[in-house]
Amino acid sequence: MAILTQEEAKKIIDKVLSYAKADETEVTLSGGRTGNIRYARNNVSTSGETNEIGLNITSVYGKKSGSSSINELDDESLRKAVARAEEIAMLAPENPEYMPMLGPQDYPESKTFVQSTDDINPDYRAQIGADSMGPSGEKNLVAAGYLEDFSGFTAMGNSKGMFGYNKSTSVDFSVTVRTADGLGSGYAIRDYNDVNLLNSREVTNIAMQKAQASVNAQAIEPGKYTVILEPTAAGDLMGLLTRSLDARSADEGRSFMSKKGGGTRIGEKLFDERVNIYSDPSNPIIPGAPWDNEGYPQKPVKWVENGVVKNLYYSRYWAEKQGVQPVGRPSGVIFEGGNQSLADMISSTERGILVTRFWYIRGVDPQTLLFTGLTRDGTFYIENGKIKFPVKNFRFNESPIIMLNNIEALGQQQRVGGDLIPAMKIRDFTFTSLSDAV
């Protein structure tokens, strides 16, 4: 399916709104093409491409709302969908937290669409797989990987005159490589808007090197260690931190940002002064959508500055209740890093652990932001500035809050899951037990 132009999308949305009888009506129209290739044991297992389009209608009477969704855009289907949403709204209970729909907004231009990613075809996906499986097979290694590319659009409009349109592309690639005996395992992952930045052979080489180096892992005692977290591992925990910056949870006493006696800890220095976290939808490496999760224009926001928490997410409802301006959740965050490479960090470490990534992370205590999980796919012991040998995987119990007060160094940034995350060198990271998983 071709991506609808802004004019085509608006014409359909305006037609839906012309059929509406409710007090307020909102329409979201989105669609696109998703392609993929999956392989395991150095052989392609699945590959395909889907083309989808969908339209969602929300009708509101007072504080009662109802929604319907369709994937047919002829006039009769649109009329029926509007009628169904209005019927559901009339039957629904009132939502005491309902906020009126927004009026016209001035959305910034987005850089989320890249033509080269939109041009991806089955031949390209096959080549990506070949560039990963071929080198692995030549080294008697076994690769399993997945590539997914997307190219599409989202448009939204309502009966109060708000309208927004955005095109976007994305490509995600991950690969796990194991030795033939299954005793060594390596992993690497990349995500971009621009497929020209992806080199699957290079990414696979990283996983191959880790797989070969992690054979014959030795068991060492759990405890507190200096750790070097590659950006993927750091991102696993930093994402949990930034997603917890919610004002309502803090005000209601359910968060690490809750203040004893009530209120939030905005303005308090909670982290090392080197910690700076912000969002900027115009960033060229992680460009953001034009609007946030509630339809407000995306703007640059400082979340943490020199270790001091500056902002929390405020929904429109909670912002009005607290008498402040809404602050929406960003599509991606930027954690400022440094210039050190992983090699620099390793060479400066007397005794420590290098972690490729974490897995199976679960929350333990939201008020201290304590998490538990496992290392995986390449964990190594460092001594006197050199990697000495691979070690068996650990279970950890740690809080990102404590981590960000135990920083020894911040390294170079890498895009991880739509965020920009640096490698991190952290002292006194808590490993509680060993794991037999590879």
Buried (B, 14 or more C-beta within 10 A) or exposed (E): EEBBEBEBBBEBBEBBBEBBEBBBBBBBBBBBBBBBBBBBEBEBEEBEBEEEBEBBBBBBBEBBBBBBEBEEBEEEEBBBBBBBBBEBBEEBEEEEEBBEBBEEBEBBEBBBBBEBBBEBEEEBBEEBBBBBBBBBBEBEBBBBBBBBBBBBBBBBBBBEEBBBBBBBBBBBBBBBBBBEEEBBBBBBBBBBBBBEBBEBBEBBBBBBBBBBBBBEBEEBEBEEBBBBBBBBBBBBBBBBBBEBBBBBBBBEEBBBBBBEEEEBBBEEBBBBEBBBBBBBBEBEBBBBBBBBEBBBBBBEBBBBBEBBBBBBBBBBBBBBEBEEEBBBBBBBBBBBBBEBEBEBBBEBBEEBBBBBBBBEBEEEEBEEBBBBBBBBBBBBBBEEBEBEBBBBBBBBBBBBBBBBBBBBBBBBBBBBBBBBBBBBBBBBBBBEEBBEBB
